[in-house]
Every structure is written in structure tokens, then in C-alpha cells.
Amino acid sequence: MAFEKTTESLEIVTTPPCTHLRSKAIYVTGMLDAPTHADEEGADYCWCNLTQHVLGPDDADVSRGTCVPGRSCYRGS
């Protein structure tokens, strides 16, 4: 039986991210983009610049998909 790697497709986020959202990708590439290769999934580790943690000021998870308009702590550019 051959090994087969499957990945789920990521939802494309089109809204602007919160100005407090940080990721290593910002400092390496200058942009916070979705992974382009399946092996890079999970490499988009994010944190909030206000809390310096993976939880925002509202105690919810921080990610590119969740730090969008509508969240109580969201700040646009």
C-alpha cells in the first residue's frame, strides 16, 4: 500500500488583518500570506502584539482567519 498525503484546502481570507496580528512570516517575507505548499501548513504561527500570546485581549485564538473585522479587539489600518 502506497503512502498518500492528503491536505484540506484552506479558506481564503480577503478581509484586512488586524494591525496587532503578528507572524514570523511578516518578518521573513514581509507579508502574511497563506502557505503555498502543503508542507508549510502550520508554519503560519501567529500571535497578538498586544498580548504577546496566541490569545488576543478577548481570550480568543489568534490567526489570520480569526483576526478580522467584527472581533471586539480588531483594529484596522
BELJOBEL-V344301 format. One line per field, one symbol per residue. phi: phi as a letter, one per 40 degrees, with the letter a starting at -180 (. if undefined). psi: psi as a letter, one per 30 degrees, with the letter a starting at -180 (. if undefined). burial: 1 if it has 16 or more other C-alpha atoms within 10 Angstrom, else 0. Layout:
phi = ???
psi = ???
burial = ???
This chain:
phi = .ccbcbbccccccbcccccccbadccccbgbbbcdcbdcccgccdbaccccfacbcdcgbdbaccbcbdhccccbcc
psi = kkkkkklkkkkkkflklkffklleeefefflilkkfkeffkffhkllkfefhlfkafgglkkleffilkfkegkkl.
burial = 00000000000000001101111010000001010000000001011110000111100011110011000011100
